[in-house]
Amino acid sequence: MKKALFAAAAFAVGFGSAAYAEGLKIGVSWASFQEERWKIDEAAMVAAIEGAGNTYVSADAESSSAKQLTDIEALITQGVDALIINAWDKDAIGPAIEAADNEGIPVVGYDRLIEDERTFYLTFDNIGVGRIIAETVKAVQPTGNYAIIKGDPGDPNAMFLLQGMMEVIGGDVEAGKIKIVGEAFSDGWKPENAQKNMEQILTANDNKVDAVLSENDGMAGGVVAALSAQGLVIPVGGQDGDLAAINRVARGTQTVSVWKDSRDLGKAAGEIASALAAGASLDSIDGAVKFSGGEKGIEMNAILLSPTPLTKDNLNVAIDGGHISKEQACEGAMAGVSGC
């Protein structure tokens, strides 16, 4: 069994100001680094872990459930004191959680839900993100033909985002004000798969699509490519605050990018994992709430951070926050964009 956890008396509860036990090892299993945002998450995570006097070790599953299980087994063998898992497949990750639990290693489910009461769930409010995407697009295009480009079917976030979107437009769909003329999952959240899905939706509807709800910015880029090939500029929503997406907002080809500041999420993960490694219980983390919104309805300890929608009216927020330079954000910007 893993070495005994540090005594609670030596630990001040709360990840924000905890007197961490130093010299611990935090293992991180990444599902895939294909999205630009994960590198931003990682930098903040490493800074928080090393700031607590601990060591960061990681592995990239490269979009493979089998490799992720092998990676986590290797991290456990290396003697990690806590694990942060960005799960590739919510259903396939079970044996890894069991293995960690058998060794007394606490687990943070990072950004993607691992529905197991033995894990601490840390993410942004993805149902809320879906609502924001739909609200912003609907404000620009309140009626007409909508397409929905969903993420990977194996990622619970795809359904959380869809749930939020439908909370906003569902009533208008029932009333006939909005018609969903196409809806498709995009394997791996890959832009090229989203582009193919959008091309098929455009073909099936003779290009008569008035708005698109895309579940992330990478896929929104694929959507915009498909629209541009047909000479179309219509409202498109996305999320992640990708640099290219922010520039598309400035140019007018994307309506909103919901910015989930990955620096905040990565920092929180590093602090929470350090706290758990030092002996904190899952329910003692400052700010933790009870979450039971998964398919199984399992109650878990969680923190859900709040996102920031970026539109042409407040793009300066991302610039002023140091997330993107003015030059990157404003290249080719249309008139009247905030911060440009």
Secondary structure, DSSP 8 states (H G I E B T S, - for coil): -------GGG--S-TTT----SS-EEEEEES---STHHHHHHHHHHHHHHHTT-EEEEEE-TT-HHHHHHHHHHHHHTT-SEEEE--S-TTTTHHHHHHHHHTT--EEEESS----TTEEEEEE-HHHHHHHHHHHHHHH--SEEEEEEE--TT-HHHHHHHHHHHHHHHHHHHHTSEEEEEEEE-GGG-HHHHHHHHHHHHHHTTT---EEEESSHHHHHHHHHHHHHTT----EEEES--HHHHHHHHHTS-SEEEE--HHHHHHHHHHHHHHHHTT--GGGSTT-EEE--STT---EEEEEE--EEE-TTTTHHHHHTTSS-HHHHHTT--TT-TT-
